[in-house]
Structures are given as C-alpha cells and as structure tokens.
Amino acid sequence: MSKIRVVIVDDHSLVREGIGALLKFHDDVEVIGEAADGREAIEIASRLNPDVMLMDIAMPGLGGLEATIEIKKRNPDIRILVLSQYDDREYVSRFLKANVSGYILKRAVGGELITAIRAVAKGECYLHSSIAAKVIDGYIGKAVEVADPYESLTDREKQVLKLIAEGNTHKEMATILGISVKTAIAHHTNICDKLSIRSKAELIKFAIQKGIIRLET
C-alpha cells in the first residue's frame, strides 16, 4: 500500500520537528518535505505534489490562507489540512471557502492528527469538534446574509492586503508575490477602492478587525 505523502508547513522549526517525529510512528505516512512560510509552501507543493499539506495560519510574508489559495489554484488535488492555534469562526470560514480539506487545533494534535491526515487523504473533510460546532452555529445564526466587502477582493488582492497590513513596501510585495511593482501598486489601489479605504492606517485597522493580521500580545 502506498504511503500518504505529507508536507509540514509552519514557521517554527520545533513544531515541524515535533510533528515529523509524531508521524514517524505511523507506517502509512511519509513526511516528504517542510516549509517555513507560505512562499516556500507554494514552491514545494509544485515541486513535490504531496497528498496532504499540514498548513499553519500565521507565518511571515505569505500566510497560510494566502498560500492555500495559490496552491489550490495551481494544484487542486493537493489536500490542505489546517493545523492552527486559532479557532475563530472568521478564520475557519475563510479557509473553508479556500477549499481546504480539514481544520484541527494544535492543542489537539496526537491521535487526532493522524486520523485527520488519513481522512483528508481519502477525500473526506475533517473538522475538530469545536470547529465543527462553530461552523454549524455560524450557518444557523445567519438569518440575514450581510455582504462582506472582504469577499469582493480577488485572491491576489487578499494576498496583497495582508502584506500591506504587515508593513511591506510595494517593492517587497512585488518580490514576495513575483509581480511587478506597478502591479503591486495597482492591486493596492483596487483594494482601497473596493473597501472604501483612503489611508494605510484604515487598511491596517480593517485587517486587524477581520483577523487577517494579529497584534502581538
């Protein structure tokens, strides 16, 4: 029987090492690569085409969501299993819209992790119990659907929004995303127009309110 080929994406080396050590106890799983940020994750996904990618959310540069969007666009058959400390409904909703196959919490890793990996590798969806409850509550509680201006942004504009809010210059964004500075500026302008935002301070405030970036505590 062929093994489930897994890539671990997390900006903390100790986390990657810990997960890798845990998965070595299971003969049906093979860790074939690691990535420390979203950009590396996109590159390694295209190069190795794993069955499952364990995806962290908060990483420098391109975060987990932005990387997931790009990976699914290029390699739709790769299963993305989000492994995060955040259980906010907003985060979960965005990742589900990005077509991830599962979402579990880092505090619940252990037996649940291998169960989740096996499930998503078979094409199933796996959600940690508390995540599933929030998803259900979210759908039940939507008596009125309110348009979310964030969803009017294209996938690329969502990537640019996060990078702007993190303080990257247009030149830095262009390098990270592999686009021209002119294109980065155009995306910035479009984002501000769509969100009716007129200053970088407002844009950063919007990103914090939406949970796109987090203030260090």
Secondary structure by P-SEA (a helix, b strand, c coil): cccbbbbbbcccaaaaaaaaaaaccccccccccccccaaaaaaaaaaccccccccccccccccaaaaaaaaaaacccbbbbbbcccccaaaaaaaaaacccccccccccaaaaaaaaaaaaacbbbbcaaaaaaaaaaaaaccbbbbbccccccaaaaaaaaaaaacccaaaaaaaacccaaaaaaaaaaaaaaaccccaaaaaaaaaaaccccccc
